[in-house]
Amino acid sequence: MSARLVLTISFAVLAADACRAGGPAETPEHAEYVRKMIPTRIAGSYKAGKLIVISVRGRMAYLVEPTSKVDPQKRWVWTFPFWLSINDGHGRLQHRFYVEKLLGAGFHVAGIDVGTSCGSPAAAEVCQEFYQRLVHEHGLNRRARLIGQSNGGLIAYGWAFRHPECVERIAGICPATDFRTWPSLPNVVAFPTRGLDYGLTHEQLAARVTEFNPIDNLRPLAEAGVKILHIHGDQDDLVPLPANSLELAARYKKLGGSAQVVVLKGLGHGGTPLYESAPFLAFLLAD
């Protein structure tokens, strides 16, 4: 199975959101719909934003500038995986509710494509180069606010714990935070594309789990005062709530950090409550 196909399968749950927007039912045509959800180019239109296309090491990236007003501190939100704040492969903007509210408040929104890299150091290096571009060339705030959804949780935390001084808060949407539970160690080795992978065998990674696994590297974030909030369904079978959001919050609090989990009763790995959450939006916009 190719990494690209694995990526689309891992996001099959996002097809539930296609269904909430009137998408097709579970059919062969639906599988093709899901396969095309991840875009191959940067595109998008916004009521209060202007899209700027960026390239970092040949990777697709973007910045959406607010056009109605600009936050005096030039605060910004970084979306993982990248494509949730731009048009997906079908022209739909999955995070429309959050993005429009952020832009309307004067926040910038950004993202970069590092694939399903599972929090690898190589992907974190690319992310750091992107971060430096945004801070130095576009004057954005030195402390970013992150959204990590599903596999994007590993990417967001994988960059954040290596650069805690660059992070102000992390907002998770059913985020994977322990790569032993999703996607599992063999797939952490197999999923990332070459150049964004760990460069380790399964046995080598297993011997160094605590060095790389985001949930095992929370201390730098706690010491930097990074605030955390997750929203997560209690019926999530793909990225289990107890082993990811709840366990992370418990560990973070023991380290003296601030972490909150909003548990969505009866919800699996997808659905409108994840995309239109008032507490989640308030957390992103808070002073």
C-alpha positions in Angstrom: 0.0 0.0 0.0 1.4 3.4 -1.0 2.0 6.2 1.5 -0.4 8.4 -0.6 -3.2 5.8 -0.3 -2.5 5.3 3.3 -2.9 9.0 3.8 -6.3 9.1 2.1 -7.4 6.1 4.1 -6.3 7.7 7.3 -8.5 10.6 6.4 -11.5 8.5 5.5 -13.1 9.8 8.6 -13.1 13.2 7.1 -15.5 11.8 4.6 -18.0 11.9 7.4 -17.7 15.7 7.1 -18.2 15.4 3.3 -21.4 13.6 4.2 -22.5 16.4 6.6 -22.1 18.7 3.6 -24.1 16.5 1.3 -21.4 14.2 0.1 -21.9 10.7 -1.2 -22.6 7.6 0.9 -20.2 4.7 1.4 -19.8 3.5 -2.2 -16.9 2.9 -4.6 -17.6 6.5 -5.8 -17.3 7.6 -2.2 -13.9 6.0 -1.9 -12.8 7.9 -5.0 -14.2 11.1 -3.4 -12.1 10.5 -0.3 -9.0 9.8 -2.3 -9.3 13.2 -4.0 -9.8 15.2 -0.8 -6.2 16.1 -0.3 -5.4 18.9 -2.8 -2.5 18.9 -5.2 -2.4 22.7 -5.4 -3.0 25.6 -3.0 -6.3 27.4 -3.6 -9.0 29.1 -1.6 -11.2 32.2 -1.3 -12.1 33.9 2.0 -14.5 36.7 3.0 -11.8 38.5 5.0 -8.6 37.0 3.7 -6.1 37.0 0.9 -4.2 33.8 0.0 -0.5 33.9 -0.6 1.2 30.7 -2.0 4.6 29.9 -0.6 7.1 27.1 -1.3 9.6 25.7 1.2 12.1 23.1 0.0 9.7 22.4 -2.8 6.8 21.7 -0.4 3.4 23.4 -0.9 2.7 26.1 1.7 0.5 29.1 2.2 -0.3 32.2 4.3 -3.8 33.7 4.4 -3.6 37.4 5.4 -6.6 39.1 7.0 -8.0 41.9 4.8 -10.5 43.6 7.1 -8.2 44.3 10.1 -4.9 43.0 11.3 -4.3 41.9 14.9 -1.8 44.4 16.5 0.3 41.5 17.7 0.1 39.8 14.3 -1.0 36.6 15.9 -1.5 33.6 13.7 -2.8 30.0 13.6 -0.9 27.2 11.9 -3.1 24.3 10.6 -1.9 20.6 10.6 -2.5 18.9 8.2 -2.1 21.8 5.9 -5.0 21.4 3.6 -7.8 21.8 6.2 -7.7 25.6 5.9 -7.6 25.8 2.1 -9.8 24.2 -0.6 -9.6 20.4 -0.5 -9.5 18.5 -3.7 -13.2 19.1 -4.2 -13.1 22.8 -3.6 -14.5 22.6 -0.1 -12.8 24.4 2.9 -13.0 22.0 5.8 -12.2 24.5 8.5 -14.3 27.3 7.0 -16.0 28.2 10.3 -12.7 28.6 12.2 -10.7 30.3 9.4 -13.3 32.9 8.7 -13.6 33.8 12.4 -9.9 34.0 12.8 -9.4 36.2 9.7 -12.3 38.4 10.9 -10.5 38.9 14.2 -7.3 39.9 12.4 -5.4 36.7 12.7 -3.3 35.2 9.9 -3.7 31.5 9.0 -1.0 29.3 7.6 0.0 25.7 6.6 2.6 23.6 4.9 2.4 20.2 3.3 4.7 17.7 5.1 2.5 14.7 4.3 1.7 12.0 6.9 5.1 12.4 8.5 4.1 11.3 12.0 6.0 13.9 13.9 9.4 13.1 12.4 12.5 15.3 13.0 12.8 15.7 9.2 9.3 17.1 8.9 10.0 19.3 12.0 13.0 20.8 10.2 10.9 21.8 7.2 8.2 23.2 9.5 10.9 25.3 11.3 12.1 26.7 8.0 8.5 27.6 7.1 8.1 29.2 10.6 11.2 31.3 10.1 9.9 32.5 6.8 6.6 33.7 8.3 8.2 35.4 11.2 11.1 37.1 9.5 9.6 37.9 6.0 6.0 38.5 7.0 6.5 39.8 10.5 4.2 37.3 12.3 4.2 36.8 16.0 7.1 34.7 17.3 4.7 32.5 19.2 2.3 30.6 16.9 -1.0 29.0 17.8 -1.4 25.5 16.4 -4.4 23.4 15.2 -3.6 19.7 15.0 -6.3 17.5 13.7 -6.1 13.7 13.5 -2.6 12.8 12.1 -1.9 16.5 12.2 -1.6 16.2 16.0 1.6 14.2 15.7 3.0 16.8 13.2 2.0 19.8 15.3 3.4 18.4 18.6 6.4 17.0 16.8 7.4 20.5 15.7 6.3 22.1 18.9 8.2 20.1 21.5 11.4 20.7 19.5 10.7 24.5 19.4 8.6 25.3 22.5 9.7 28.9 22.5 7.9 29.3 19.2 4.5 28.1 20.5 1.8 30.0 22.4 -1.0 27.4 22.5 -2.0 24.1 20.8 -5.6 23.3 19.9 -6.3 19.6 19.0 -9.2 18.2 17.1 -9.3 14.4 17.8 -5.5 14.6 17.6 -3.1 11.6 17.5 -0.5 12.3 20.2 0.9 8.8 20.9 2.1 7.2 17.7 2.0 3.8 19.3 -1.8 4.0 19.2 -2.1 5.7 15.8 -0.7 4.8 13.3 1.3 2.2 15.3 5.1 1.8 15.1 5.3 -0.2 11.8 3.3 2.5 10.1 5.3 5.4 11.6 8.1 3.8 9.7 6.1 3.1 6.5 3.8 6.2 6.2 6.1 9.2 5.7 7.5 9.9 2.2 11.3 9.7 1.7 13.0 12.8 3.1 10.2 13.3 5.7 10.6 9.9 7.4 12.5 8.9 10.5 15.2 7.0 8.6 14.9 4.1 11.1 13.8 0.5 11.0 10.9 -0.6 13.1 13.4 -2.1 15.6 15.4 1.1 15.8 12.4 3.2 16.3 11.0 0.9 19.0 14.2 1.3 20.9 14.0 5.1 20.8 10.2 5.7 21.2 10.5 8.1 24.1 12.9 10.2 22.1 10.5 10.9 19.3 6.9 10.2 20.5 5.1 13.5 21.1 3.3 12.4 24.2 6.6 11.5 25.8 8.1 14.9 25.2 5.8 17.3 26.9 8.1 18.8 29.5 9.6 21.5 27.1 6.0 22.7 26.3 5.0 22.9 30.0 8.1 24.8 30.9 7.4 27.3 28.1 3.9 27.9 29.4 2.2 26.5 26.3 -1.6 26.2 26.7 -3.4 23.1 25.4 -7.0 22.4 24.6 -8.4 19.3 22.7 -11.8 18.4 21.5 -12.3 14.7 21.1 -15.2 12.3 20.6 -15.6 9.5 23.2 -16.5 7.0 20.5 -13.4 7.7 18.4 -12.1 4.2 17.4 -9.4 5.5 15.0 -7.5 7.8 17.5 -8.8 6.7 20.9 -9.6 9.4 23.3 -8.2 7.8 26.5 -4.7 7.0 25.1 -4.3 10.3 23.3 -6.1 13.4 24.5 -6.9 12.3 28.0 -3.5 10.7 28.7 -1.7 13.8 27.3 -3.7 16.2 29.4 -3.0 14.1 32.6 0.7 14.0 31.9 0.8 17.7 31.1 -1.0 18.7 34.3 1.5 16.6 36.3 4.3 18.7 34.6 2.5 21.9 35.8 1.1 22.7 32.4 -2.4 24.0 31.4 -4.4 21.4 29.5 -8.2 21.0 28.9 -10.1 18.3 27.0 -13.6 18.9 25.8 -15.2 15.4 25.5 -17.9 15.1 22.8 -20.3 12.4 23.9 -21.3 9.9 21.3 -19.0 11.3 18.6 -16.5 9.3 16.6 -13.6 10.6 14.5 -15.6 13.2 12.5 -18.7 15.3 12.5 -20.0 18.8 12.8 -19.2 19.3 16.5 -15.5 19.1 15.7 -15.7 21.8 13.1 -18.0 24.3 14.8 -16.9 24.2 18.4 -17.4 27.5 20.4 -14.9 26.5 23.1 -12.3 25.6 20.5 -12.7 28.9 18.7 -12.7 30.8 22.0 -9.4 29.1 22.9 -7.8 30.0 19.5 -8.8 33.7 19.9 -8.2 34.2 23.6 -5.8 36.9 24.8 
